[in-house]
Amino acid sequence: MGVKGWAILKFLMFQSLFVSQSLEDFDFFYLVVQWPGAYCDTKRSCCYPTSGKPEADFGIHGLWPNYKDGSWPSNCDPDSQFDRSQIEDLLSSMKKNWPTLSCPSNEGFNFWEHEWEKHGTCSESVMDQHEYFENALKLKDKANLLQILTNSGINPDDGFYDLNKITNAIKDGIGFTPGLQCNKDPERNAQLYQIYICVDTSGTEFIECPVLPRGRCPSQLQFAKF
Ligand code: U2P
């Protein structure tokens, strides 16, 4: 190979190094879903969206880029503002599957804007705004968590369930161990609040979690009614 050939090869090697570094500036995603019953029965205020009381189902909290050491990037691109016109075709699914519960009652755009600006902007190297929301919706659908739990006799009926039983039901259902997060109801009972499922950097496939979130769940926890 001549001098020119080497120069081209070096350039290409340098370029591929640069491209592979800038492609994925995080290690995996958490898909985080929340149980509305556990959001709403805590002392935090809860307001149903303007479209009405959400279904008794897990709702998406967010799709969060994360690092293997448990830390995460946030608010990565102030120039990339949330643009509702980009998700018009997803709106009915967003309202159903990603309902806001914060007060005052609203349509949900504030919640989605917050999630995009805090988390979505950190995965822009992999997906654009439409893909970010679409991927989260598809993942929630694919996980089908409430069905998995009810099929195992774990129902949102204010009953107490074994932490391992919940974890194993989900592990059997999706093939990977989830992270569970609890909060406390007004009687100070620990209850299932959020489920974390790990997703590869393409935002489409479930994976084993590189690190599980600290979930504060005891061995017996309540699954609140909603
Ligand atoms: O746990 C409190 C809030 O911190 C943000 N969080 C937590 C864990 C994690 O892995 N990544 C992350 O971003 C969440 O912030 P939010 O998106 O709600 O603003 C979480 O609610």
Residues whose N, C-alpha, C, O or C-beta is under 5 A from the ligand:
A	BS01	U2P	G62 W64 G70 W72
